């Protein structure tokens, strides 16, 4: 998994520069995304990382760091 590719995918979905993506940035408070936007964000991370993140695990992620950790720990898509 390329962490840079995942950060780039997150930045694209959030419509911000990649260097503005903060690991501790919370999706609702810092980035103002709703649940539908979050689903799209998780899907973009899955594609960028080539993994499948479980829905229950994704629902518990509160910030970018959590989502990156899930991407690293998730099995390859297939």
KAMOBEL-V928851 format. One record per residue. N is the residue number from 0. RES is the residue in one small letter. PHI is phi as a letter, one per 30 degrees, with the letter a starting at -180 (* if undefined). OMEGA is omega as a letter, one per 40 degrees, with the letter a starting at -180 (none if undefined). D_LAST is the distance of its C-alpha to the last C-alpha in whole Angstrom. Layout:
# KAMOBEL-V928851
n:N res:RES phi:PHI omega:OMEGA d_last:D_LAST
n:N res:RES phi:PHI omega:OMEGA d_last:D_LAST
This chain:
# KAMOBEL-V928851
n:0 res:x phi:* omega:i d_last:15
n:1 res:x phi:c omega:i d_last:18
n:2 res:x phi:d omega:i d_last:20
n:3 res:x phi:d omega:i d_last:22
n:4 res:x phi:d omega:i d_last:19
n:5 res:x phi:d omega:i d_last:18
n:6 res:x phi:d omega:i d_last:22
n:7 res:x phi:d omega:i d_last:22
n:8 res:x phi:d omega:i d_last:20
n:9 res:x phi:d omega:a d_last:22
n:10 res:x phi:d omega:i d_last:25
n:11 res:x phi:d omega:a d_last:24
n:12 res:x phi:d omega:a d_last:23
n:13 res:x phi:d omega:a d_last:26
n:14 res:x phi:h omega:i d_last:28
n:15 res:x phi:b omega:i d_last:30
n:16 res:x phi:d omega:i d_last:30
n:17 res:x phi:e omega:i d_last:27
n:18 res:x phi:d omega:i d_last:30
n:19 res:x phi:c omega:i d_last:31
n:20 res:x phi:d omega:a d_last:28
n:21 res:x phi:c omega:a d_last:29
n:22 res:x phi:e omega:a d_last:27
n:23 res:x phi:d omega:a d_last:30
n:24 res:x phi:d omega:a d_last:30
n:25 res:x phi:d omega:a d_last:29
n:26 res:x phi:d omega:a d_last:27
n:27 res:x phi:d omega:a d_last:30
n:28 res:x phi:d omega:a d_last:33
n:29 res:x phi:d omega:a d_last:33
n:30 res:x phi:c omega:i d_last:30
n:31 res:x phi:i omega:i d_last:32
n:32 res:x phi:c omega:i d_last:28
n:33 res:x phi:c omega:a d_last:28
n:34 res:x phi:d omega:i d_last:25
n:35 res:x phi:d omega:i d_last:24
n:36 res:x phi:d omega:a d_last:24
n:37 res:x phi:d omega:i d_last:22
n:38 res:x phi:d omega:i d_last:19
n:39 res:x phi:d omega:i d_last:19
n:40 res:x phi:d omega:i d_last:19
n:41 res:x phi:d omega:i d_last:16
n:42 res:x phi:d omega:i d_last:14
n:43 res:x phi:d omega:i d_last:16
n:44 res:x phi:d omega:i d_last:15
n:45 res:x phi:e omega:i d_last:11
n:46 res:x phi:d omega:a d_last:11
n:47 res:x phi:d omega:a d_last:14
n:48 res:x phi:c omega:a d_last:12
n:49 res:x phi:i omega:a d_last:9
n:50 res:x phi:b omega:i d_last:8
n:51 res:x phi:b omega:i d_last:8
n:52 res:x phi:c omega:i d_last:12
n:53 res:x phi:d omega:a d_last:13
n:54 res:x phi:e omega:a d_last:16
n:55 res:x phi:d omega:i d_last:19
n:56 res:x phi:d omega:a d_last:18
n:57 res:x phi:d omega:a d_last:18
n:58 res:x phi:d omega:a d_last:21
n:59 res:x phi:d omega:a d_last:23
n:60 res:x phi:d omega:a d_last:23
n:61 res:x phi:c omega:a d_last:26
n:62 res:x phi:b omega:a d_last:26
n:63 res:x phi:d omega:i d_last:24
n:64 res:x phi:e omega:i d_last:24
n:65 res:x phi:d omega:a d_last:23
n:66 res:x phi:d omega:i d_last:20
n:67 res:x phi:d omega:i d_last:19
n:68 res:x phi:d omega:i d_last:20
n:69 res:x phi:d omega:i d_last:17
n:70 res:x phi:d omega:i d_last:14
n:71 res:x phi:d omega:a d_last:16
n:72 res:x phi:d omega:a d_last:15
n:73 res:x phi:d omega:i d_last:12
n:74 res:x phi:d omega:i d_last:9
n:75 res:x phi:e omega:i d_last:6
n:76 res:x phi:d omega:i d_last:4
n:77 res:x phi:l omega:none d_last:0
